[in-house]
Amino acid sequence: MLKIEGFSLSRENEKFMLINEMLIGSGMKINIFGNNDTGRSLLLRAIHGDYYNFGGQILIKDKPLLFYKKKKKTLLLDNTSHLLMNESVWKNIIIPLPKVTARQKQKIMELCMISQLGDKIGTKVKNLSSSSKKFIELIRAVIQLPQIILIDDLENYFDDKNMITALEICNFALNSGASLIATSKRKLDNFDSYYRIQNNKVVKL
Amino acid sequence: MKKGIFFQIIIIFIVFLGWNLLHLGYELQRDVLEDSISASPMMLLSMHEDTLDQLRSKIEKDPYIKEIAIIQDSVIAKTLITSYELEDSSEILRSYLFPTAMQINFAGEKFQIEQKQKLERTLLEYSPAVIYYFDSAQWQIDQNKITLLTKGYYIGFGLFVVFMLFISIFLRIHFEIKSNIFWKIYYSSGGYIGKRRKQFFINSLYICFIPLILNVAIYYALQYFQLLSVEIDYRFFGIELLTVLISSLFAGIALGKNLK
């Protein structure tokens, strides 16, 4: 699914976030953890195709990122909120969907129930908590079944209980062959594979 | 976003309506003035009926001539006797030799300065055998009014073009910029890349065609129910369509990268 080779980021002639090779298969949950300023967010943005100033190559299904420029197959959930605050939960979830099928509608309701949003489907987003807002973004991402879901600083939004719920929501896309790459400052539970950033290198545990 | 498009359609519809009313008002007023010219005939008198016949055959094919009628001298004498109750002196009147008259009615919309000068040159060739009477002062007043009306119409037309371009470009850019946040969220949430450009194109079609179709429908409905005495040249609707199409094009260029 995802292949990263000879990847590096540069800052004032100093290379960091060095990855010799990273292979991520379909349906896998990957946690990349490390301290601040180690380049976690830039790595996700590079995979997403929003950041180009890096060395090495990133291939998704053996094709370079340029191939996906017009049809993105990744979804990035970062620290900024990507929600219409004066619109309902439902409206925010269906924003990118060209047409809501009966199956999607049923699945959205199901995922909303899991994340305690079932009875708030018509509520305006501005009245919800931060974790609920992130749940909306997460549901919106998984319902589209992308190839890779990228989540930056996952532990910032959810406590331990909600983290389990969030991963449960992600399972819907993972079961359909998507992969999940989440970054964090500390090692998170319930992931299939872990990478630690130490001494500017990404090491598989 | 849909509210914005609806609002723009309403505004453009109202501007089109005003523009059409200006055009209809101009056509109606012009018709009144041209009818006034048509209603004022030229009378020609000659003692020789043949001369008038010659003159008639020379000018009757000209497009500014609506109608020519020759009134013979005997008819004139009869008319005078009847009109002025001169039965007692009818014998005296019959002893007089009356001229033959020719009445020319003009097609008001075509009888302008060039045509009048041309006719006067022709009449000069027949002078003094033919003398004519025409209310040139009234004709000049009507012509001046037509000129003034036409100038006013063109100024109004130009202002409508400018106003339409200004208002439609301004509204389009305003509502598109207002929807920037939506599109940013749409793309970041995984929406189809290029959707905004496609939506802009579809909205342009709505904005250009719906108000125009409504106006054309109103016009033809008025025509059908015979509530409108003047006709609008279909090219006029073409100019209206062209104006909103140009405004959409300019708005698209001005928005540039926003539409990506």
Chai-1 contact restraints between the chains, C-beta under 6 A:
chainA,res_idxA,chainB,res_idxB,connection_type,confidence,min_distance_angstrom,max_distance_angstrom,comment,restraint_id
A,K70,B,I193,contact,1.0,0.0,6.0,A-B,restraint_1
A,L75,B,G190,contact,1.0,0.0,6.0,A-B,restraint_2
A,H82,B,I185,contact,1.0,0.0,6.0,A-B,restraint_3
A,H82,B,S188,contact,1.0,0.0,6.0,A-B,restraint_4
A,H82,B,S189,contact,1.0,0.0,6.0,A-B,restraint_5
A,I95,B,Y186,contact,1.0,0.0,6.0,A-B,restraint_6
A,I95,B,S189,contact,1.0,0.0,6.0,A-B,restraint_7
A,P96,B,S189,contact,1.0,0.0,6.0,A-B,restraint_8
A,P96,B,G190,contact,1.0,0.0,6.0,A-B,restraint_9
A,P96,B,G191,contact,1.0,0.0,6.0,A-B,restraint_10
A,R140,B,S189,contact,1.0,0.0,6.0,A-B,restraint_11
A,Q144,B,G190,contact,1.0,0.0,6.0,A-B,restraint_12
